[in-house]
Amino acid sequence: MLNRFATLFAAALLCAATLIFTAGFAAAIDVRSAVLRVDYQVQRPISRFDEAPEDLGFAGAALADQDNNSTGSFMGHTYETVRKSAAPDAADAALDEILADGIRLIVIHAREEDVLRLADRAAEEGALVFNARAGDMAMRNEECRANLLHTATSYAQQADAIAQFAIWKKWPRWVLISGSNPDDIALADAYRRAATKFGANIVEERVFEDTGGARRTDSGHVLVQRQLPTFMQNLPEHDVVITADETDYFAAYLTYHLWDPRPVMGSAGLRPVQMHGGHEAYGATQLQTRFEDLAGRYIKDADYNVWIALRAVGEAVTRAETADPDGVKDYLLSDQFELAGFKGQEVTFRDWNGQMRQQVMLYDNRVTVSVSPQEGFLHQNAVQDTLGLDRPESACTAFSN
Amino acid sequence: MKLKALLLTSALALAAGPALAGKAFVTNERGNTITVVDTETWEVIDEFFAGNRPRGITASPDGTKIYVCASDDNLVRVFDSETYEELPSLPSGPDPELFIIEPSGKRLYIANEDDNLVTVTDTDSRTVLAEVPVGVEPEGMGMSPDAKWVVNTSETTNMAHFISTEDYEIKHNVLVDQRPRYAQYTADGTRLFVTSEIGGTVSVMDIAEDGTPTLVEKISFEVPNVQPEWLQPVGAKVTSDGKRLFVALGPSNRVAVVDAQSLEVLDYILVGQRVWQLDFTPDEKYLLTTNGNSNDITVIDVAKEEAVRSIQVGDQPWGVVTIE
């Protein structure tokens, strides 16, 4: 693979030389960017399939460099992405190193409060930041930042994607089971908002308290199988169980441990994701095989979010011939920008809060069950704007639009 | 001009006895078969196994052989167009999707979507003559009428690569819009059309005498009450008089009719669901469209520029080629 790429690169360089002569392209641009991943002390995931790989997000950056360099080699542009991980208390120092290195295009994989603080620090140096992880609404709304774009989907985009599918299925009666941690509560809010937006009815809500404890036990599933159904007893008539468990401590167990047999969606069962390793439509097979050749594992949302952020940068450099953070941002927010994201439609950015418009995959842990927006949900500007915060409801004032 | 066309039509009408009835071969991507349609009666006359995930399809210039990109078999399968008997396969490189055969029938240029290569295969000796490294996800393949140039589009690099058929070197690269899918020269070789599925446009290039391309315009599409995201240009064909360009618009279920000279979009013809590829009947009287989500093909009357019928074929039709 590496050899082949080297060959391609060499051949391409030759061609690029010809091209510059014949077509008079602008001077070479060497694009340097960075990925900063903040690693938190967290409980293990419920399933070991969900363990975070060491190169989480970084592998997406490697693929983006490879993809960008393919077009770049024909254009006389080069791309290099520095990858750094840091504990939360070392994140600021890590960002300072990146900035001191002269890098002004930075993808951050962190929680909301850290993204906002780091984005503010980056703003002092004129850097553009992409949020590749946090789904929180405030940072896209009243707390939005002019130098912060989001390739991660918001909780509202995720919840709306699920809601549209449930409504399309004519499953409007929901039971909402949420976790008790702040992120779970924020996600549950997004589902309440989605229910109102698309005409679903939350017939009952229950909170599954996080009482801590180990994720792995030698005693296994026996108690879970006895306790969860009783927790789910005596619910009113409902069509579907929606789970809001961003922490990942109960929803995965719920799928088959209900009292009434109903489909589970949200944090378990049918989940809204950006990309998954089983997705093959829209030409995604090639994305998967390129990624797996590089990383030796399946792609995860974090990889996709980093990859598409850096691909967006590459697109700005290719089309607008600039790697300047303001120039990149202006191009990405303009109606000139569009990028193929292997989701069947182009991705673009909302010029009112910097959120990437994108399709959301509905994934059952094996296959793409569906892709939202669903058929029949219309919008006066872009169907993807039926997912998430739309312009009229935006409280973001940092963007001029 | 009109008289000539009239004469030609009547000559064809006289010549077209039942023995000369043409055939259309349609690959069914999911069904792993080829459906054979009689282009006189529009009846399905056969369906046969075509290999795993058949997509691109073409015929030898004499019409005796049908070549199929069997994507999941990593080879080009070959069939007798009379008996449908399978002939020895051709090496294609991994994951062949689309290809183009030169007018002599000797060389086949194949896009290897998963491997960033264009493979050149000799159809007689059944050997690989060359592998040309191109951009990421090569897809569309077009050939200049003088057979001096092969154009490959790469879907992630977003370029049209102009490969010289003399030395298999890339001589020109032209940046086009997102996910370029198909490249089609006019019969006189002075123009090239490249469709961009996600970009929603057709890039138009003027081709100089020495083959050098110049991007002159991008055609875009607009249909009232259809979300612009669904107007996704895929397959394209231009009439041999260079007057009309037909563009399949994917999930919008329409084929655009474009004045190939003024580049004005004249009309949109409603066809089946998720239209992929197009081919004219050899007399250019009809244009056939493969409709992946309605499992049929639509027959468009080229002169009238309207859909005249649809024919049920196999499971998820993708490519189509016609022979006399």
Interface residues (C-beta under 8 A of the other chain):
Chain A: R4 F5 T7 L8 A11 A12 C15 A16 T18 L19 T22 Q66 D67 S70 T71 F74 M75 G283 T285 Q286 T289 R290 T318 R319 E338 L339 A340 G344 Q345 E346 L378 A382 V383 Q384
Chain B: E113 D114 D115 N116 P133 V134 G135 V136 E137 S154 E155 T156 T157 N158 M159 H161 I170 K171 H172 N173 L175 D177 Q178 R179 E197 I198 G199 G200 T212 Q227 E229 P251
